[in-house]
């Protein structure tokens, strides 16, 4: 299907599951270690597209949970500096297909972008049938 550059952290169980989902959908992964990747503000910023700064952050990062880092109070420049200084703060994974980039693993967004299931059935379609076989934790939209 598609060659996906996958920037994740080694030892991250969520990233491991996400890689398996992408491979099961037929994608080829080029894995990159987010902790060791020589990112700069200029190379990191495009992954976040037009999302608000607070959405650039991993809400499960210790510094965010303790309040040491308050994503909603940062401007772009400060946020990028914080993310580059502590890679655990970055919303993961970072994904790149050609020149297109995205941050995070939202099944519906990914399905619309590159396809996330080998069957072609979307996440919402599976949920409407009461089936979730791809390891994330959300529920079908209520009609």
N, CA, C and O atoms as CSV, one atom per row, in Angstrom:
chain,resi,resn,atom,element,x,y,z
A,1,UNK,N,N,0.831,-1.180,0.000
A,1,UNK,CA,C,0.000,0.000,0.000
A,1,UNK,C,C,0.880,1.249,0.000
A,1,UNK,O,O,1.216,1.772,-1.062
A,2,UNK,N,N,1.256,1.733,1.199
A,2,UNK,CA,C,1.963,2.996,1.311
A,2,UNK,C,C,3.189,2.835,2.190
A,2,UNK,O,O,3.173,2.082,3.164
A,3,UNK,N,N,4.262,3.555,1.839
A,3,UNK,CA,C,5.433,3.585,2.718
A,3,UNK,C,C,5.220,4.720,3.720
A,3,UNK,O,O,5.041,5.878,3.341
A,4,UNK,N,N,5.243,4.367,5.000
A,4,UNK,CA,C,4.992,5.315,6.079
A,4,UNK,C,C,6.253,5.427,6.928
A,4,UNK,O,O,6.766,4.427,7.431
A,5,UNK,N,N,6.746,6.649,7.080
A,5,UNK,CA,C,7.842,6.872,8.023
A,5,UNK,C,C,7.191,7.068,9.379
A,5,UNK,O,O,6.372,7.968,9.564
A,6,UNK,N,N,7.562,6.219,10.324
A,6,UNK,CA,C,6.940,6.158,11.641
A,6,UNK,C,C,7.964,6.580,12.679
A,6,UNK,O,O,8.931,5.861,12.932
A,7,UNK,N,N,7.756,7.743,13.277
A,7,UNK,CA,C,8.630,8.239,14.339
A,7,UNK,C,C,7.975,7.916,15.675
A,7,UNK,O,O,6.938,8.481,16.022
A,8,UNK,N,N,8.587,7.008,16.415
A,8,UNK,CA,C,8.053,6.630,17.720
A,8,UNK,C,C,9.174,6.481,18.722
A,8,UNK,O,O,10.348,6.660,18.398
A,9,UNK,N,N,8.798,6.150,19.943
A,9,UNK,CA,C,9.795,5.927,20.984
A,9,UNK,C,C,9.913,4.438,21.247
A,9,UNK,O,O,8.905,3.744,21.385
A,10,UNK,N,N,11.135,3.949,21.318
A,10,UNK,CA,C,11.330,2.528,21.608
A,10,UNK,C,C,10.812,2.251,23.015
A,10,UNK,O,O,10.988,3.063,23.924
A,11,UNK,N,N,10.192,1.131,23.178
A,11,UNK,CA,C,9.636,0.768,24.468
A,11,UNK,C,C,8.225,1.293,24.700
A,11,UNK,O,O,7.615,0.967,25.719
A,12,UNK,N,N,7.699,2.082,23.801
A,12,UNK,CA,C,6.338,2.610,23.933
A,12,UNK,C,C,5.370,1.533,23.452
A,12,UNK,O,O,5.359,1.190,22.270
A,13,UNK,N,N,4.559,0.999,24.365
A,13,UNK,CA,C,3.650,-0.083,23.983
A,13,UNK,C,C,2.571,0.396,23.011
A,13,UNK,O,O,2.143,-0.358,22.137
A,14,UNK,N,N,2.136,1.636,23.158
A,14,UNK,CA,C,1.133,2.171,22.223
A,14,UNK,C,C,1.719,2.242,20.813
A,14,UNK,O,O,1.048,1.881,19.846
A,15,UNK,N,N,2.970,2.705,20.688
A,15,UNK,CA,C,3.603,2.770,19.370
A,15,UNK,C,C,3.746,1.372,18.778
A,15,UNK,O,O,3.578,1.198,17.571
A,16,UNK,N,N,4.048,0.386,19.593
A,16,UNK,CA,C,4.177,-0.993,19.098
A,16,UNK,C,C,2.848,-1.473,18.505
A,16,UNK,O,O,2.833,-2.082,17.435
A,17,UNK,N,N,1.740,-1.203,19.188
A,17,UNK,CA,C,0.419,-1.597,18.685
A,17,UNK,C,C,0.072,-0.840,17.404
A,17,UNK,O,O,-0.499,-1.406,16.472
A,18,UNK,N,N,0.422,0.442,17.370
A,18,UNK,CA,C,0.125,1.265,16.199
A,18,UNK,C,C,0.889,0.764,14.976
A,18,UNK,O,O,0.345,0.735,13.872
A,19,UNK,N,N,2.133,0.375,15.168
A,19,UNK,CA,C,2.916,-0.164,14.049
A,19,UNK,C,C,2.271,-1.437,13.514
A,19,UNK,O,O,2.198,-1.638,12.302
A,20,UNK,N,N,1.808,-2.289,14.411
A,20,UNK,CA,C,1.148,-3.526,13.981
A,20,UNK,C,C,-0.115,-3.233,13.183
A,20,UNK,O,O,-0.392,-3.913,12.195
A,21,UNK,N,N,-0.881,-2.232,13.597
A,21,UNK,CA,C,-2.091,-1.853,12.864
A,21,UNK,C,C,-1.766,-1.385,11.460
A,21,UNK,O,O,-2.419,-1.784,10.496
A,22,UNK,N,N,-0.766,-0.546,11.347
A,22,UNK,CA,C,-0.377,-0.032,10.027
A,22,UNK,C,C,0.108,-1.164,9.131
A,22,UNK,O,O,-0.234,-1.207,7.950
A,23,UNK,N,N,0.900,-2.079,9.678
A,23,UNK,CA,C,1.390,-3.208,8.895
A,23,UNK,C,C,0.244,-4.130,8.501
A,23,UNK,O,O,0.219,-4.640,7.380
A,24,UNK,N,N,-0.710,-4.350,9.409
A,24,UNK,CA,C,-1.859,-5.202,9.101
A,24,UNK,C,C,-2.710,-4.602,7.981
A,24,UNK,O,O,-3.380,-5.330,7.247
A,25,UNK,N,N,-2.683,-3.279,7.854
A,25,UNK,CA,C,-3.422,-2.611,6.777
A,25,UNK,C,C,-2.643,-2.642,5.466
A,25,UNK,O,O,-3.115,-2.141,4.446
A,26,UNK,N,N,-1.445,-3.235,5.498
A,26,UNK,CA,C,-0.670,-3.395,4.267
A,26,UNK,C,C,0.396,-2.348,4.034
A,26,UNK,O,O,1.025,-2.340,2.977
A,27,UNK,N,N,0.616,-1.464,4.991
A,27,UNK,CA,C,1.621,-0.417,4.829
A,27,UNK,C,C,3.014,-0.921,5.172
A,27,UNK,O,O,3.177,-1.804,6.014
A,28,UNK,N,N,4.006,-0.356,4.517
A,28,UNK,CA,C,5.407,-0.628,4.815
A,28,UNK,C,C,5.900,0.483,5.725
A,28,UNK,O,O,5.711,1.663,5.431
A,29,UNK,N,N,6.533,0.107,6.829
A,29,UNK,CA,C,7.004,1.107,7.782
A,29,UNK,C,C,8.506,1.304,7.683
A,29,UNK,O,O,9.275,0.351,7.560
A,30,UNK,N,N,8.893,2.547,7.738
A,30,UNK,CA,C,10.291,2.932,7.903
A,30,UNK,C,C,10.335,3.522,9.307
A,30,UNK,O,O,9.853,4.631,9.536
A,31,UNK,N,N,10.911,2.780,10.240
A,31,UNK,CA,C,10.876,3.193,11.637
A,31,UNK,C,C,12.024,4.122,11.975
A,31,UNK,O,O,13.174,3.896,11.599
A,32,UNK,N,N,11.671,5.181,12.702
A,32,UNK,CA,C,12.658,6.147,13.176
A,32,UNK,C,C,12.473,6.319,14.677
A,32,UNK,O,O,11.348,6.343,15.176
A,33,UNK,N,N,13.584,6.439,15.387
A,33,UNK,CA,C,13.547,6.633,16.838
A,33,UNK,C,C,13.387,8.122,17.127
A,33,UNK,O,O,14.294,8.913,16.868
A,34,UNK,N,N,12.248,8.489,17.655
A,34,UNK,CA,C,11.950,9.887,17.934
A,34,UNK,C,C,12.953,10.505,18.907
A,34,UNK,O,O,13.247,11.698,18.827
A,35,UNK,N,N,13.473,9.694,19.820
A,35,UNK,CA,C,14.437,10.200,20.808
A,35,UNK,C,C,15.768,10.557,20.170
A,35,UNK,O,O,16.465,11.449,20.654
A,36,UNK,N,N,16.129,9.879,19.097
A,36,UNK,CA,C,17.443,10.083,18.483
A,36,UNK,C,C,17.397,10.874,17.178
A,36,UNK,O,O,18.437,11.276,16.656
A,37,UNK,N,N,16.207,11.092,16.660
A,37,UNK,CA,C,16.070,11.784,15.370
A,37,UNK,C,C,16.542,13.235,15.497
A,37,UNK,O,O,16.156,13.922,16.443
A,38,UNK,N,N,17.365,13.709,14.567
A,38,UNK,CA,C,17.877,15.086,14.649
A,38,UNK,C,C,16.838,16.118,14.193
A,38,UNK,O,O,17.002,16.764,13.157
A,39,UNK,N,N,15.787,16.258,14.970
A,39,UNK,CA,C,14.718,17.195,14.641
A,39,UNK,C,C,15.108,18.624,15.012
A,39,UNK,O,O,15.891,18.859,15.932
A,40,UNK,N,N,14.545,19.553,14.279
A,40,UNK,CA,C,14.672,20.976,14.577
A,40,UNK,C,C,13.255,21.534,14.636
A,40,UNK,O,O,12.298,20.843,14.288
A,41,UNK,N,N,13.122,22.761,15.068
A,41,UNK,CA,C,11.802,23.395,15.082
A,41,UNK,C,C,11.201,23.392,13.675
A,41,UNK,O,O,10.000,23.183,13.507
A,42,UNK,N,N,12.041,23.625,12.670
A,42,UNK,CA,C,11.564,23.685,11.283
A,42,UNK,C,C,11.120,22.324,10.747
A,42,UNK,O,O,10.211,22.252,9.921
A,43,UNK,N,N,11.754,21.247,11.210
A,43,UNK,CA,C,11.360,19.927,10.720
A,43,UNK,C,C,10.218,19.327,11.546
A,43,UNK,O,O,9.467,18.490,11.045
A,44,UNK,N,N,10.083,19.743,12.792
A,44,UNK,CA,C,9.020,19.223,13.653
A,44,UNK,C,C,7.681,19.916,13.405
A,44,UNK,O,O,6.642,19.255,13.390
A,45,UNK,N,N,7.688,21.209,13.215
A,45,UNK,CA,C,6.458,22.007,13.119
A,45,UNK,C,C,5.455,21.487,12.089
A,45,UNK,O,O,4.263,21.473,12.395
A,46,UNK,N,N,5.858,21.058,10.886
A,46,UNK,CA,C,4.867,20.624,9.889
A,46,UNK,C,C,4.015,19.422,10.320
A,46,UNK,O,O,2.918,19.241,9.791
A,47,UNK,N,N,4.480,18.609,11.251
A,47,UNK,CA,C,3.696,17.458,11.692
A,47,UNK,C,C,2.392,17.886,12.374
A,47,UNK,O,O,1.426,17.123,12.401
A,48,UNK,N,N,2.366,19.086,12.916
A,48,UNK,CA,C,1.213,19.534,13.686
A,48,UNK,C,C,0.182,20.292,12.857
A,48,UNK,O,O,-0.873,20.672,13.365
A,49,UNK,N,N,0.489,20.511,11.585
A,49,UNK,CA,C,-0.428,21.150,10.649
A,49,UNK,C,C,-1.028,22.410,11.265
A,49,UNK,O,O,-0.296,23.256,11.780
A,50,UNK,N,N,-2.350,22.542,11.217
A,50,UNK,CA,C,-2.994,23.750,11.740
A,50,UNK,C,C,-3.630,23.525,13.113
A,50,UNK,O,O,-4.504,24.283,13.531
A,51,UNK,N,N,-3.191,22.495,13.795
A,51,UNK,CA,C,-3.739,22.184,15.114
A,51,UNK,C,C,-3.266,23.195,16.152
A,51,UNK,O,O,-2.183,23.762,16.013
A,52,UNK,N,N,-4.065,23.426,17.189
A,52,UNK,CA,C,-3.637,24.327,18.258
A,52,UNK,C,C,-2.433,23.744,19.008
A,52,UNK,O,O,-2.266,22.526,19.078
A,53,UNK,N,N,-1.610,24.614,19.558
A,53,UNK,CA,C,-0.384,24.205,20.245
A,53,UNK,C,C,-0.647,23.131,21.289
A,53,UNK,O,O,0.126,22.177,21.386
A,54,UNK,N,N,-1.701,23.255,22.063
A,54,UNK,CA,C,-1.942,22.269,23.125
A,54,UNK,C,C,-2.149,20.860,22.567
A,54,UNK,O,O,-1.944,19.882,23.285
A,55,UNK,N,N,-2.554,20.739,21.297
A,55,UNK,CA,C,-2.740,19.423,20.680
A,55,UNK,C,C,-1.431,18.808,20.179
A,55,UNK,O,O,-1.431,17.682,19.680
A,56,UNK,N,N,-0.343,19.517,20.303
A,56,UNK,CA,C,0.954,18.994,19.888
A,56,UNK,C,C,1.555,18.086,20.959
A,56,UNK,O,O,2.527,17.376,20.699
A,57,UNK,N,N,0.988,18.107,22.144
A,57,UNK,CA,C,1.595,17.454,23.302
A,57,UNK,C,C,0.965,16.115,23.625
A,57,UNK,O,O,-0.230,15.895,23.428
A,58,UNK,N,N,1.813,15.225,24.131
A,58,UNK,CA,C,1.396,13.938,24.653
A,58,UNK,C,C,0.829,14.194,26.049
A,58,UNK,O,O,1.579,14.500,26.976
A,59,UNK,N,N,-0.467,14.073,26.201
A,59,UNK,CA,C,-1.118,14.368,27.479
A,59,UNK,C,C,-0.731,13.384,28.580
A,59,UNK,O,O,-0.967,13.642,29.760
A,60,UNK,N,N,-0.137,12.256,28.193
A,60,UNK,CA,C,0.290,11.266,29.189
A,60,UNK,C,C,1.733,11.463,29.643
A,60,UNK,O,O,2.214,10.729,30.506
A,61,UNK,N,N,2.416,12.432,29.078
A,61,UNK,CA,C,3.800,12.710,29.480
A,61,UNK,C,C,3.806,13.175,30.934
A,61,UNK,O,O,2.934,13.934,31.357
A,62,UNK,N,N,4.786,12.717,31.683
A,62,UNK,CA,C,4.866,13.040,33.111
A,62,UNK,C,C,4.844,14.550,33.357
A,62,UNK,O,O,4.146,15.013,34.259
A,63,UNK,N,N,5.592,15.317,32.574
A,63,UNK,CA,C,5.666,16.758,32.790
A,63,UNK,C,C,4.323,17.443,32.542
A,63,UNK,O,O,4.031,18.474,33.148
A,64,UNK,N,N,3.512,16.882,31.661
A,64,UNK,CA,C,2.187,17.441,31.406
A,64,UNK,C,C,1.248,17.044,32.544
A,64,UNK,O,O,0.484,17.872,33.039
A,65,UNK,N,N,1.305,15.787,32.954
A,65,UNK,CA,C,0.429,15.302,34.024
A,65,UNK,C,C,0.673,16.027,35.345
A,65,UNK,O,O,-0.273,16.305,36.082
A,66,UNK,N,N,1.926,16.334,35.647
A,66,UNK,CA,C,2.237,17.016,36.906
A,66,UNK,C,C,2.018,18.519,36.839
A,66,UNK,O,O,2.015,19.192,37.869
A,67,UNK,N,N,1.836,19.048,35.641
A,67,UNK,CA,C,1.653,20.484,35.479
A,67,UNK,C,C,2.948,21.250,35.314
A,67,UNK,O,O,2.935,22.479,35.245
A,68,UNK,N,N,4.079,20.536,35.248
A,68,UNK,CA,C,5.363,21.202,35.028
A,68,UNK,C,C,5.390,21.868,33.658
A,68,UNK,O,O,6.025,22.908,33.477
A,69,UNK,N,N,4.694,21.259,32.692
A,69,UNK,CA,C,4.534,21.844,31.363
A,69,UNK,C,C,3.040,22.023,31.144
A,69,UNK,O,O,2.260,21.083,31.296
A,70,UNK,N,N,2.654,23.238,30.785
A,70,UNK,CA,C,1.242,23.558,30.561
A,70,UNK,C,C,1.060,23.942,29.097
A,70,UNK,O,O,1.191,25.111,28.734
A,71,UNK,N,N,0.753,22.942,28.250
A,71,UNK,CA,C,0.680,23.180,26.808
A,71,UNK,C,C,-0.221,24.337,26.400
A,71,UNK,O,O,0.100,25.056,25.453
A,72,UNK,N,N,-1.328,24.532,27.083
A,72,UNK,CA,C,-2.261,25.587,26.726
A,72,UNK,C,C,-1.742,26.994,26.970
A,72,UNK,O,O,-2.333,27.968,26.505
A,73,UNK,N,N,-0.638,27.101,27.700
A,73,UNK,CA,C,-0.069,28.409,28.023
A,73,UNK,C,C,1.152,28.756,27.164
A,73,UNK,O,O,1.760,29.810,27.350
A,74,UNK,N,N,1.508,27.878,26.229
A,74,UNK,CA,C,2.714,28.079,25.426
A,74,UNK,C,C,2.390,28.628,24.045
A,74,UNK,O,O,1.372,28.281,23.445
A,75,UNK,N,N,3.278,29.494,23.548
A,75,UNK,CA,C,3.169,29.915,22.153
A,75,UNK,C,C,3.933,28.896,21.304
A,75,UNK,O,O,4.570,27.993,21.849
A,76,UNK,N,N,3.877,29.031,19.994
A,76,UNK,CA,C,4.515,28.053,19.105
A,76,UNK,C,C,6.001,27.888,19.383
A,76,UNK,O,O,6.495,26.766,19.494
A,77,UNK,N,N,6.707,28.993,19.495
A,77,UNK,CA,C,8.158,28.934,19.686
A,77,UNK,C,C,8.520,28.231,20.997
A,77,UNK,O,O,9.413,27.383,21.019
A,78,UNK,N,N,7.843,28.574,22.071
A,78,UNK,CA,C,8.110,27.949,23.373
A,78,UNK,C,C,7.726,26.463,23.346
A,78,UNK,O,O,8.429,25.622,23.906
A,79,UNK,N,N,6.613,26.159,22.695
A,79,UNK,CA,C,6.169,24.769,22.606
A,79,UNK,C,C,7.190,23.923,21.847
A,79,UNK,O,O,7.555,22.836,22.296
A,80,UNK,N,N,7.643,24.413,20.711
A,80,UNK,CA,C,8.629,23.655,19.929
A,80,UNK,C,C,9.911,23.449,20.724
A,80,UNK,O,O,10.501,22.370,20.673
A,81,UNK,N,N,10.347,24.465,21.455
A,81,UNK,CA,C,11.553,24.330,22.282
A,81,UNK,C,C,11.352,23.257,23.349
A,81,UNK,O,O,12.247,22.447,23.587
A,82,UNK,N,N,10.186,23.246,23.992
A,82,UNK,CA,C,9.897,22.246,25.020
A,82,UNK,C,C,9.854,20.840,24.420
A,82,UNK,O,O,10.399,19.900,24.998
A,83,UNK,N,N,9.211,20.698,23.270
A,83,UNK,CA,C,9.100,19.394,22.612
A,83,UNK,C,C,10.462,18.851,22.193
A,83,UNK,O,O,10.730,17.657,22.323
A,84,UNK,N,N,11.306,19.724,21.698
A,84,UNK,CA,C,12.633,19.283,21.268
A,84,UNK,C,C,13.516,18.942,22.460
A,84,UNK,O,O,14.384,18.075,22.356
A,85,UNK,N,N,13.308,19.608,23.584
A,85,UNK,CA,C,14.102,19.347,24.784
A,85,UNK,C,C,13.689,18.049,25.474
A,85,UNK,O,O,14.523,17.375,26.078
A,86,UNK,N,N,12.404,17.697,25.387
A,86,UNK,CA,C,11.892,16.483,26.030
A,86,UNK,C,C,10.982,15.783,25.034
A,86,UNK,O,O,9.806,16.126,24.910
A,87,UNK,N,N,11.523,14.808,24.328
A,87,UNK,CA,C,10.790,14.139,23.244
A,87,UNK,C,C,9.567,13.369,23.745
A,87,UNK,O,O,8.666,13.070,22.962
A,88,UNK,N,N,9.525,13.047,25.035
A,88,UNK,CA,C,8.355,12.368,25.589
A,88,UNK,C,C,7.120,13.268,25.530
A,88,UNK,O,O,5.992,12.778,25.581
A,89,UNK,N,N,7.328,14.567,25.425
A,89,UNK,CA,C,6.215,15.512,25.353
A,89,UNK,C,C,5.512,15.504,23.996
A,89,UNK,O,O,4.374,15.961,23.888
A,90,UNK,N,N,6.171,14.993,22.970
A,90,UNK,CA,C,5.621,15.048,21.611
A,90,UNK,C,C,4.464,14.060,21.456
A,90,UNK,O,O,4.574,12.887,21.814
A,91,UNK,N,N,3.373,14.553,20.924
A,91,UNK,CA,C,2.242,13.671,20.588
A,91,UNK,C,C,2.738,12.661,19.567
A,91,UNK,O,O,3.292,13.036,18.534
A,92,UNK,N,N,2.538,11.381,19.855
A,92,UNK,CA,C,3.077,10.330,19.009
A,92,UNK,C,C,1.951,9.469,18.435
A,92,UNK,O,O,0.823,9.441,18.926
A,93,UNK,N,N,2.331,8.775,17.372
A,93,UNK,CA,C,3.579,8.863,16.617
A,93,UNK,C,C,3.545,10.062,15.675
A,93,UNK,O,O,2.501,10.671,15.439
A,94,UNK,N,N,4.714,10.374,15.154
A,94,UNK,CA,C,4.789,11.295,14.027
A,94,UNK,C,C,4.807,10.420,12.792
A,94,UNK,O,O,5.563,9.450,12.729
A,95,UNK,N,N,3.988,10.749,11.813
A,95,UNK,CA,C,3.863,9.930,10.610
A,95,UNK,C,C,4.106,10.791,9.387
A,95,UNK,O,O,3.665,11.937,9.308
A,96,UNK,N,N,4.823,10.205,8.430
A,96,UNK,CA,C,5.098,10.930,7.188
A,96,UNK,C,C,4.895,9.994,6.005
A,96,UNK,O,O,5.400,8.872,5.978
A,97,UNK,N,N,4.143,10.485,5.035
A,97,UNK,CA,C,3.946,9.793,3.771
A,97,UNK,C,C,4.249,10.821,2.698
A,97,UNK,O,O,3.499,11.781,2.519
A,98,UNK,N,N,5.353,10.622,1.982
A,98,UNK,CA,C,5.784,11.626,1.017
A,98,UNK,C,C,6.055,12.924,1.750
A,98,UNK,O,O,6.804,12.942,2.727
A,99,UNK,N,N,5.455,14.009,1.290
A,99,UNK,CA,C,5.640,15.313,1.943
A,99,UNK,C,C,4.582,15.570,3.015
A,99,UNK,O,O,4.687,16.542,3.763
A,100,UNK,N,N,3.567,14.712,3.097
A,100,UNK,CA,C,2.484,14.902,4.070
A,100,UNK,C,C,2.897,14.356,5.433
A,100,UNK,O,O,3.517,13.298,5.538
A,101,UNK,N,N,2.534,15.112,6.482
A,101,UNK,CA,C,2.917,14.737,7.846
A,101,UNK,C,C,1.739,14.906,8.787
A,101,UNK,O,O,0.892,15.779,8.603
A,102,UNK,N,N,1.705,14.047,9.805
A,102,UNK,CA,C,0.665,14.112,10.828
A,102,UNK,C,C,1.261,13.682,12.160
A,102,UNK,O,O,2.246,12.946,12.212
A,103,UNK,N,N,0.643,14.157,13.235
A,103,UNK,CA,C,1.036,13.761,14.593
A,103,UNK,C,C,-0.149,13.085,15.259
A,103,UNK,O,O,-1.287,13.541,15.148
A,104,UNK,N,N,0.133,11.997,15.946
A,104,UNK,CA,C,-0.901,11.279,16.672
A,104,UNK,C,C,-1.487,10.146,15.856
A,104,UNK,O,O,-1.273,10.045,14.648
A,105,UNK,N,N,-2.232,9.296,16.545
A,105,UNK,CA,C,-2.794,8.107,15.915
A,105,UNK,C,C,-4.307,8.106,16.099
A,105,UNK,O,O,-4.838,7.410,16.965
A,106,UNK,N,N,-4.986,8.883,15.283
A,106,UNK,CA,C,-6.440,8.889,15.286
A,106,UNK,C,C,-6.897,7.966,14.162
A,106,UNK,O,O,-6.672,8.268,12.990
A,107,UNK,N,N,-7.535,6.851,14.497
A,107,UNK,CA,C,-7.900,5.867,13.471
A,107,UNK,C,C,-8.728,6.430,12.325
A,107,UNK,O,O,-8.488,6.075,11.171
A,108,UNK,N,N,-9.686,7.290,12.606
A,108,UNK,CA,C,-10.526,7.831,11.524
A,108,UNK,C,C,-9.721,8.735,10.599
A,108,UNK,O,O,-9.863,8.658,9.379
A,109,UNK,N,N,-8.885,9.582,11.165
A,109,UNK,CA,C,-8.041,10.469,10.356
A,109,UNK,C,C,-7.098,9.647,9.493
A,109,UNK,O,O,-6.939,9.918,8.302
A,110,UNK,N,N,-6.475,8.645,10.092
A,110,UNK,CA,C,-5.525,7.818,9.346
A,110,UNK,C,C,-6.214,6.994,8.269
A,110,UNK,O,O,-5.670,6.805,7.181
A,111,UNK,N,N,-7.409,6.507,8.572
A,111,UNK,CA,C,-8.127,5.729,7.566
A,111,UNK,C,C,-8.452,6.598,6.345
A,111,UNK,O,O,-8.314,6.157,5.204
A,112,UNK,N,N,-8.882,7.833,6.598
A,112,UNK,CA,C,-9.194,8.745,5.494
A,112,UNK,C,C,-7.940,9.140,4.722
A,112,UNK,O,O,-8.001,9.377,3.516
A,113,UNK,N,N,-6.814,9.211,5.408
A,113,UNK,CA,C,-5.555,9.660,4.794
A,113,UNK,C,C,-4.895,8.546,3.991
A,113,UNK,O,O,-4.646,8.710,2.796
A,114,UNK,N,N,-4.609,7.410,4.633
A,114,UNK,CA,C,-3.836,6.353,3.972
A,114,UNK,C,C,-4.509,4.985,4.014
A,114,UNK,O,O,-4.018,4.035,3.405
A,115,UNK,N,N,-5.615,4.880,4.719
A,115,UNK,CA,C,-6.269,3.584,4.893
A,115,UNK,C,C,-5.684,2.881,6.098
A,115,UNK,O,O,-4.467,2.727,6.202
A,116,UNK,N,N,-6.533,2.456,7.001
A,116,UNK,CA,C,-6.040,1.819,8.221
A,116,UNK,C,C,-6.496,0.383,8.356
A,116,UNK,O,O,-6.102,-0.309,9.295
A,117,UNK,N,N,-7.316,-0.068,7.436
A,117,UNK,CA,C,-7.734,-1.458,7.497
A,117,UNK,C,C,-7.545,-2.100,6.136
A,117,UNK,O,O,-7.732,-1.464,5.099
A,118,UNK,N,N,-7.176,-3.354,6.156
A,118,UNK,CA,C,-7.006,-4.086,4.902
A,118,UNK,C,C,-8.348,-4.259,4.196
A,118,UNK,O,O,-8.402,-4.361,2.971
A,119,UNK,N,N,-9.431,-4.290,4.977
A,119,UNK,CA,C,-10.759,-4.501,4.400
A,119,UNK,C,C,-11.322,-3.245,3.750
A,119,UNK,O,O,-12.259,-3.322,2.956
A,120,UNK,N,N,-10.758,-2.090,4.083
A,120,UNK,CA,C,-11.286,-0.836,3.575
A,120,UNK,C,C,-12.412,-0.288,4.438
A,120,UNK,O,O,-12.914,0.807,4.185
A,121,UNK,N,N,-12.810,-1.043,5.454
A,121,UNK,CA,C,-13.884,-0.627,6.347
A,121,UNK,C,C,-13.325,0.359,7.370
A,121,UNK,O,O,-12.277,0.105,7.964
A,122,UNK,N,N,-14.005,1.470,7.580
A,122,UNK,CA,C,-13.514,2.485,8.512
A,122,UNK,C,C,-13.719,2.050,9.953
A,122,UNK,O,O,-14.455,1.106,10.242
A,123,UNK,N,N,-13.051,2.761,10.846
A,123,UNK,CA,C,-13.188,2.530,12.272
A,123,UNK,C,C,-14.640,2.713,12.707
A,123,UNK,O,O,-15.175,1.882,13.441
A,124,UNK,N,N,-15.278,3.785,12.266
A,124,UNK,CA,C,-16.667,4.028,12.651
A,124,UNK,C,C,-17.581,2.914,12.129
A,124,UNK,O,O,-18.532,2.528,12.808
A,125,UNK,N,N,-17.297,2.392,10.922
A,125,UNK,CA,C,-18.097,1.290,10.389
A,125,UNK,C,C,-17.984,0.070,11.305
A,125,UNK,O,O,-18.980,-0.585,11.612
A,126,UNK,N,N,-16.753,-0.223,11.735
A,126,UNK,CA,C,-16.557,-1.371,12.628
A,126,UNK,C,C,-17.267,-1.154,13.953
A,126,UNK,O,O,-17.900,-2.067,14.484
A,127,UNK,N,N,-17.162,0.042,14.479
A,127,UNK,CA,C,-17.802,0.327,15.756
A,127,UNK,C,C,-19.322,0.236,15.650
A,127,UNK,O,O,-19.976,-0.198,16.598
A,128,UNK,N,N,-19.888,0.631,14.531
A,128,UNK,CA,C,-21.337,0.568,14.384
A,128,UNK,C,C,-21.818,-0.875,14.392
A,128,UNK,O,O,-22.975,-1.151,14.706
A,129,UNK,N,N,-20.929,-1.786,14.048
A,129,UNK,CA,C,-21.247,-3.220,14.111
A,129,UNK,C,C,-20.848,-3.827,15.449
A,129,UNK,O,O,-21.031,-5.024,15.667
A,130,UNK,N,N,-20.294,-2.994,16.362
A,130,UNK,CA,C,-19.883,-3.496,17.672
A,130,UNK,C,C,-18.555,-4.218,17.639
A,130,UNK,O,O,-18.277,-5.048,18.505
A,131,UNK,N,N,-17.727,-3.913,16.647
A,131,UNK,CA,C,-16.443,-4.587,16.488
A,131,UNK,C,C,-15.316,-3.563,16.580
A,131,UNK,O,O,-15.359,-2.534,15.906
A,132,UNK,N,N,-14.328,-3.829,17.391
A,132,UNK,CA,C,-13.126,-2.993,17.428
A,132,UNK,C,C,-11.940,-3.931,17.509
A,132,UNK,O,O,-11.681,-4.523,18.557
A,133,UNK,N,N,-11.230,-4.069,16.422
A,133,UNK,CA,C,-10.127,-5.017,16.387
A,133,UNK,C,C,-8.782,-4.339,16.201
A,133,UNK,O,O,-7.811,-4.991,15.819
A,134,UNK,N,N,-8.711,-3.043,16.463
A,134,UNK,CA,C,-7.451,-2.384,16.192
A,134,UNK,C,C,-6.904,-1.584,17.371
A,134,UNK,O,O,-6.183,-0.606,17.171
A,135,UNK,N,N,-7.231,-1.980,18.576
A,135,UNK,CA,C,-6.507,-1.590,19.748
A,135,UNK,C,C,-6.554,-0.154,20.212
A,135,UNK,O,O,-5.628,0.275,20.900
A,136,UNK,N,N,-7.548,0.597,19.890
A,136,UNK,CA,C,-7.620,1.949,20.440
A,136,UNK,C,C,-8.809,2.011,21.388
A,136,UNK,O,O,-9.556,1.041,21.522
A,137,UNK,N,N,-8.977,3.122,22.026
A,137,UNK,CA,C,-9.976,3.191,23.087
A,137,UNK,C,C,-10.954,4.332,22.882
A,137,UNK,O,O,-10.931,5.320,23.617
A,138,UNK,N,N,-11.806,4.196,21.892
A,138,UNK,CA,C,-12.915,5.118,21.774
A,138,UNK,C,C,-14.153,4.348,21.367
A,138,UNK,O,O,-14.074,3.170,21.021
A,139,UNK,N,N,-15.262,4.990,21.407
A,139,UNK,CA,C,-16.527,4.328,21.157
A,139,UNK,C,C,-17.185,4.900,19.915
A,139,UNK,O,O,-16.859,6.016,19.509
A,140,UNK,N,N,-18.095,4.171,19.306
A,140,UNK,CA,C,-18.737,4.671,18.092
A,140,UNK,C,C,-19.534,5.940,18.382
A,140,UNK,O,O,-20.016,6.164,19.492
A,141,UNK,N,N,-19.649,6.749,17.351
A,141,UNK,CA,C,-20.439,7.969,17.471
A,141,UNK,C,C,-21.891,7.590,17.681
A,141,UNK,O,O,-22.405,6.684,17.025
A,142,UNK,N,N,-22.544,8.274,18.584
A,142,UNK,CA,C,-23.967,8.031,18.838
A,142,UNK,C,C,-24.784,8.774,17.807
A,142,UNK,O,O,-24.576,9.970,17.604
A,143,UNK,N,N,-25.695,8.107,17.161
A,143,UNK,CA,C,-26.489,8.699,16.101
A,143,UNK,C,C,-27.675,9.325,16.628
A,143,UNK,O,O,-28.470,9.880,15.869
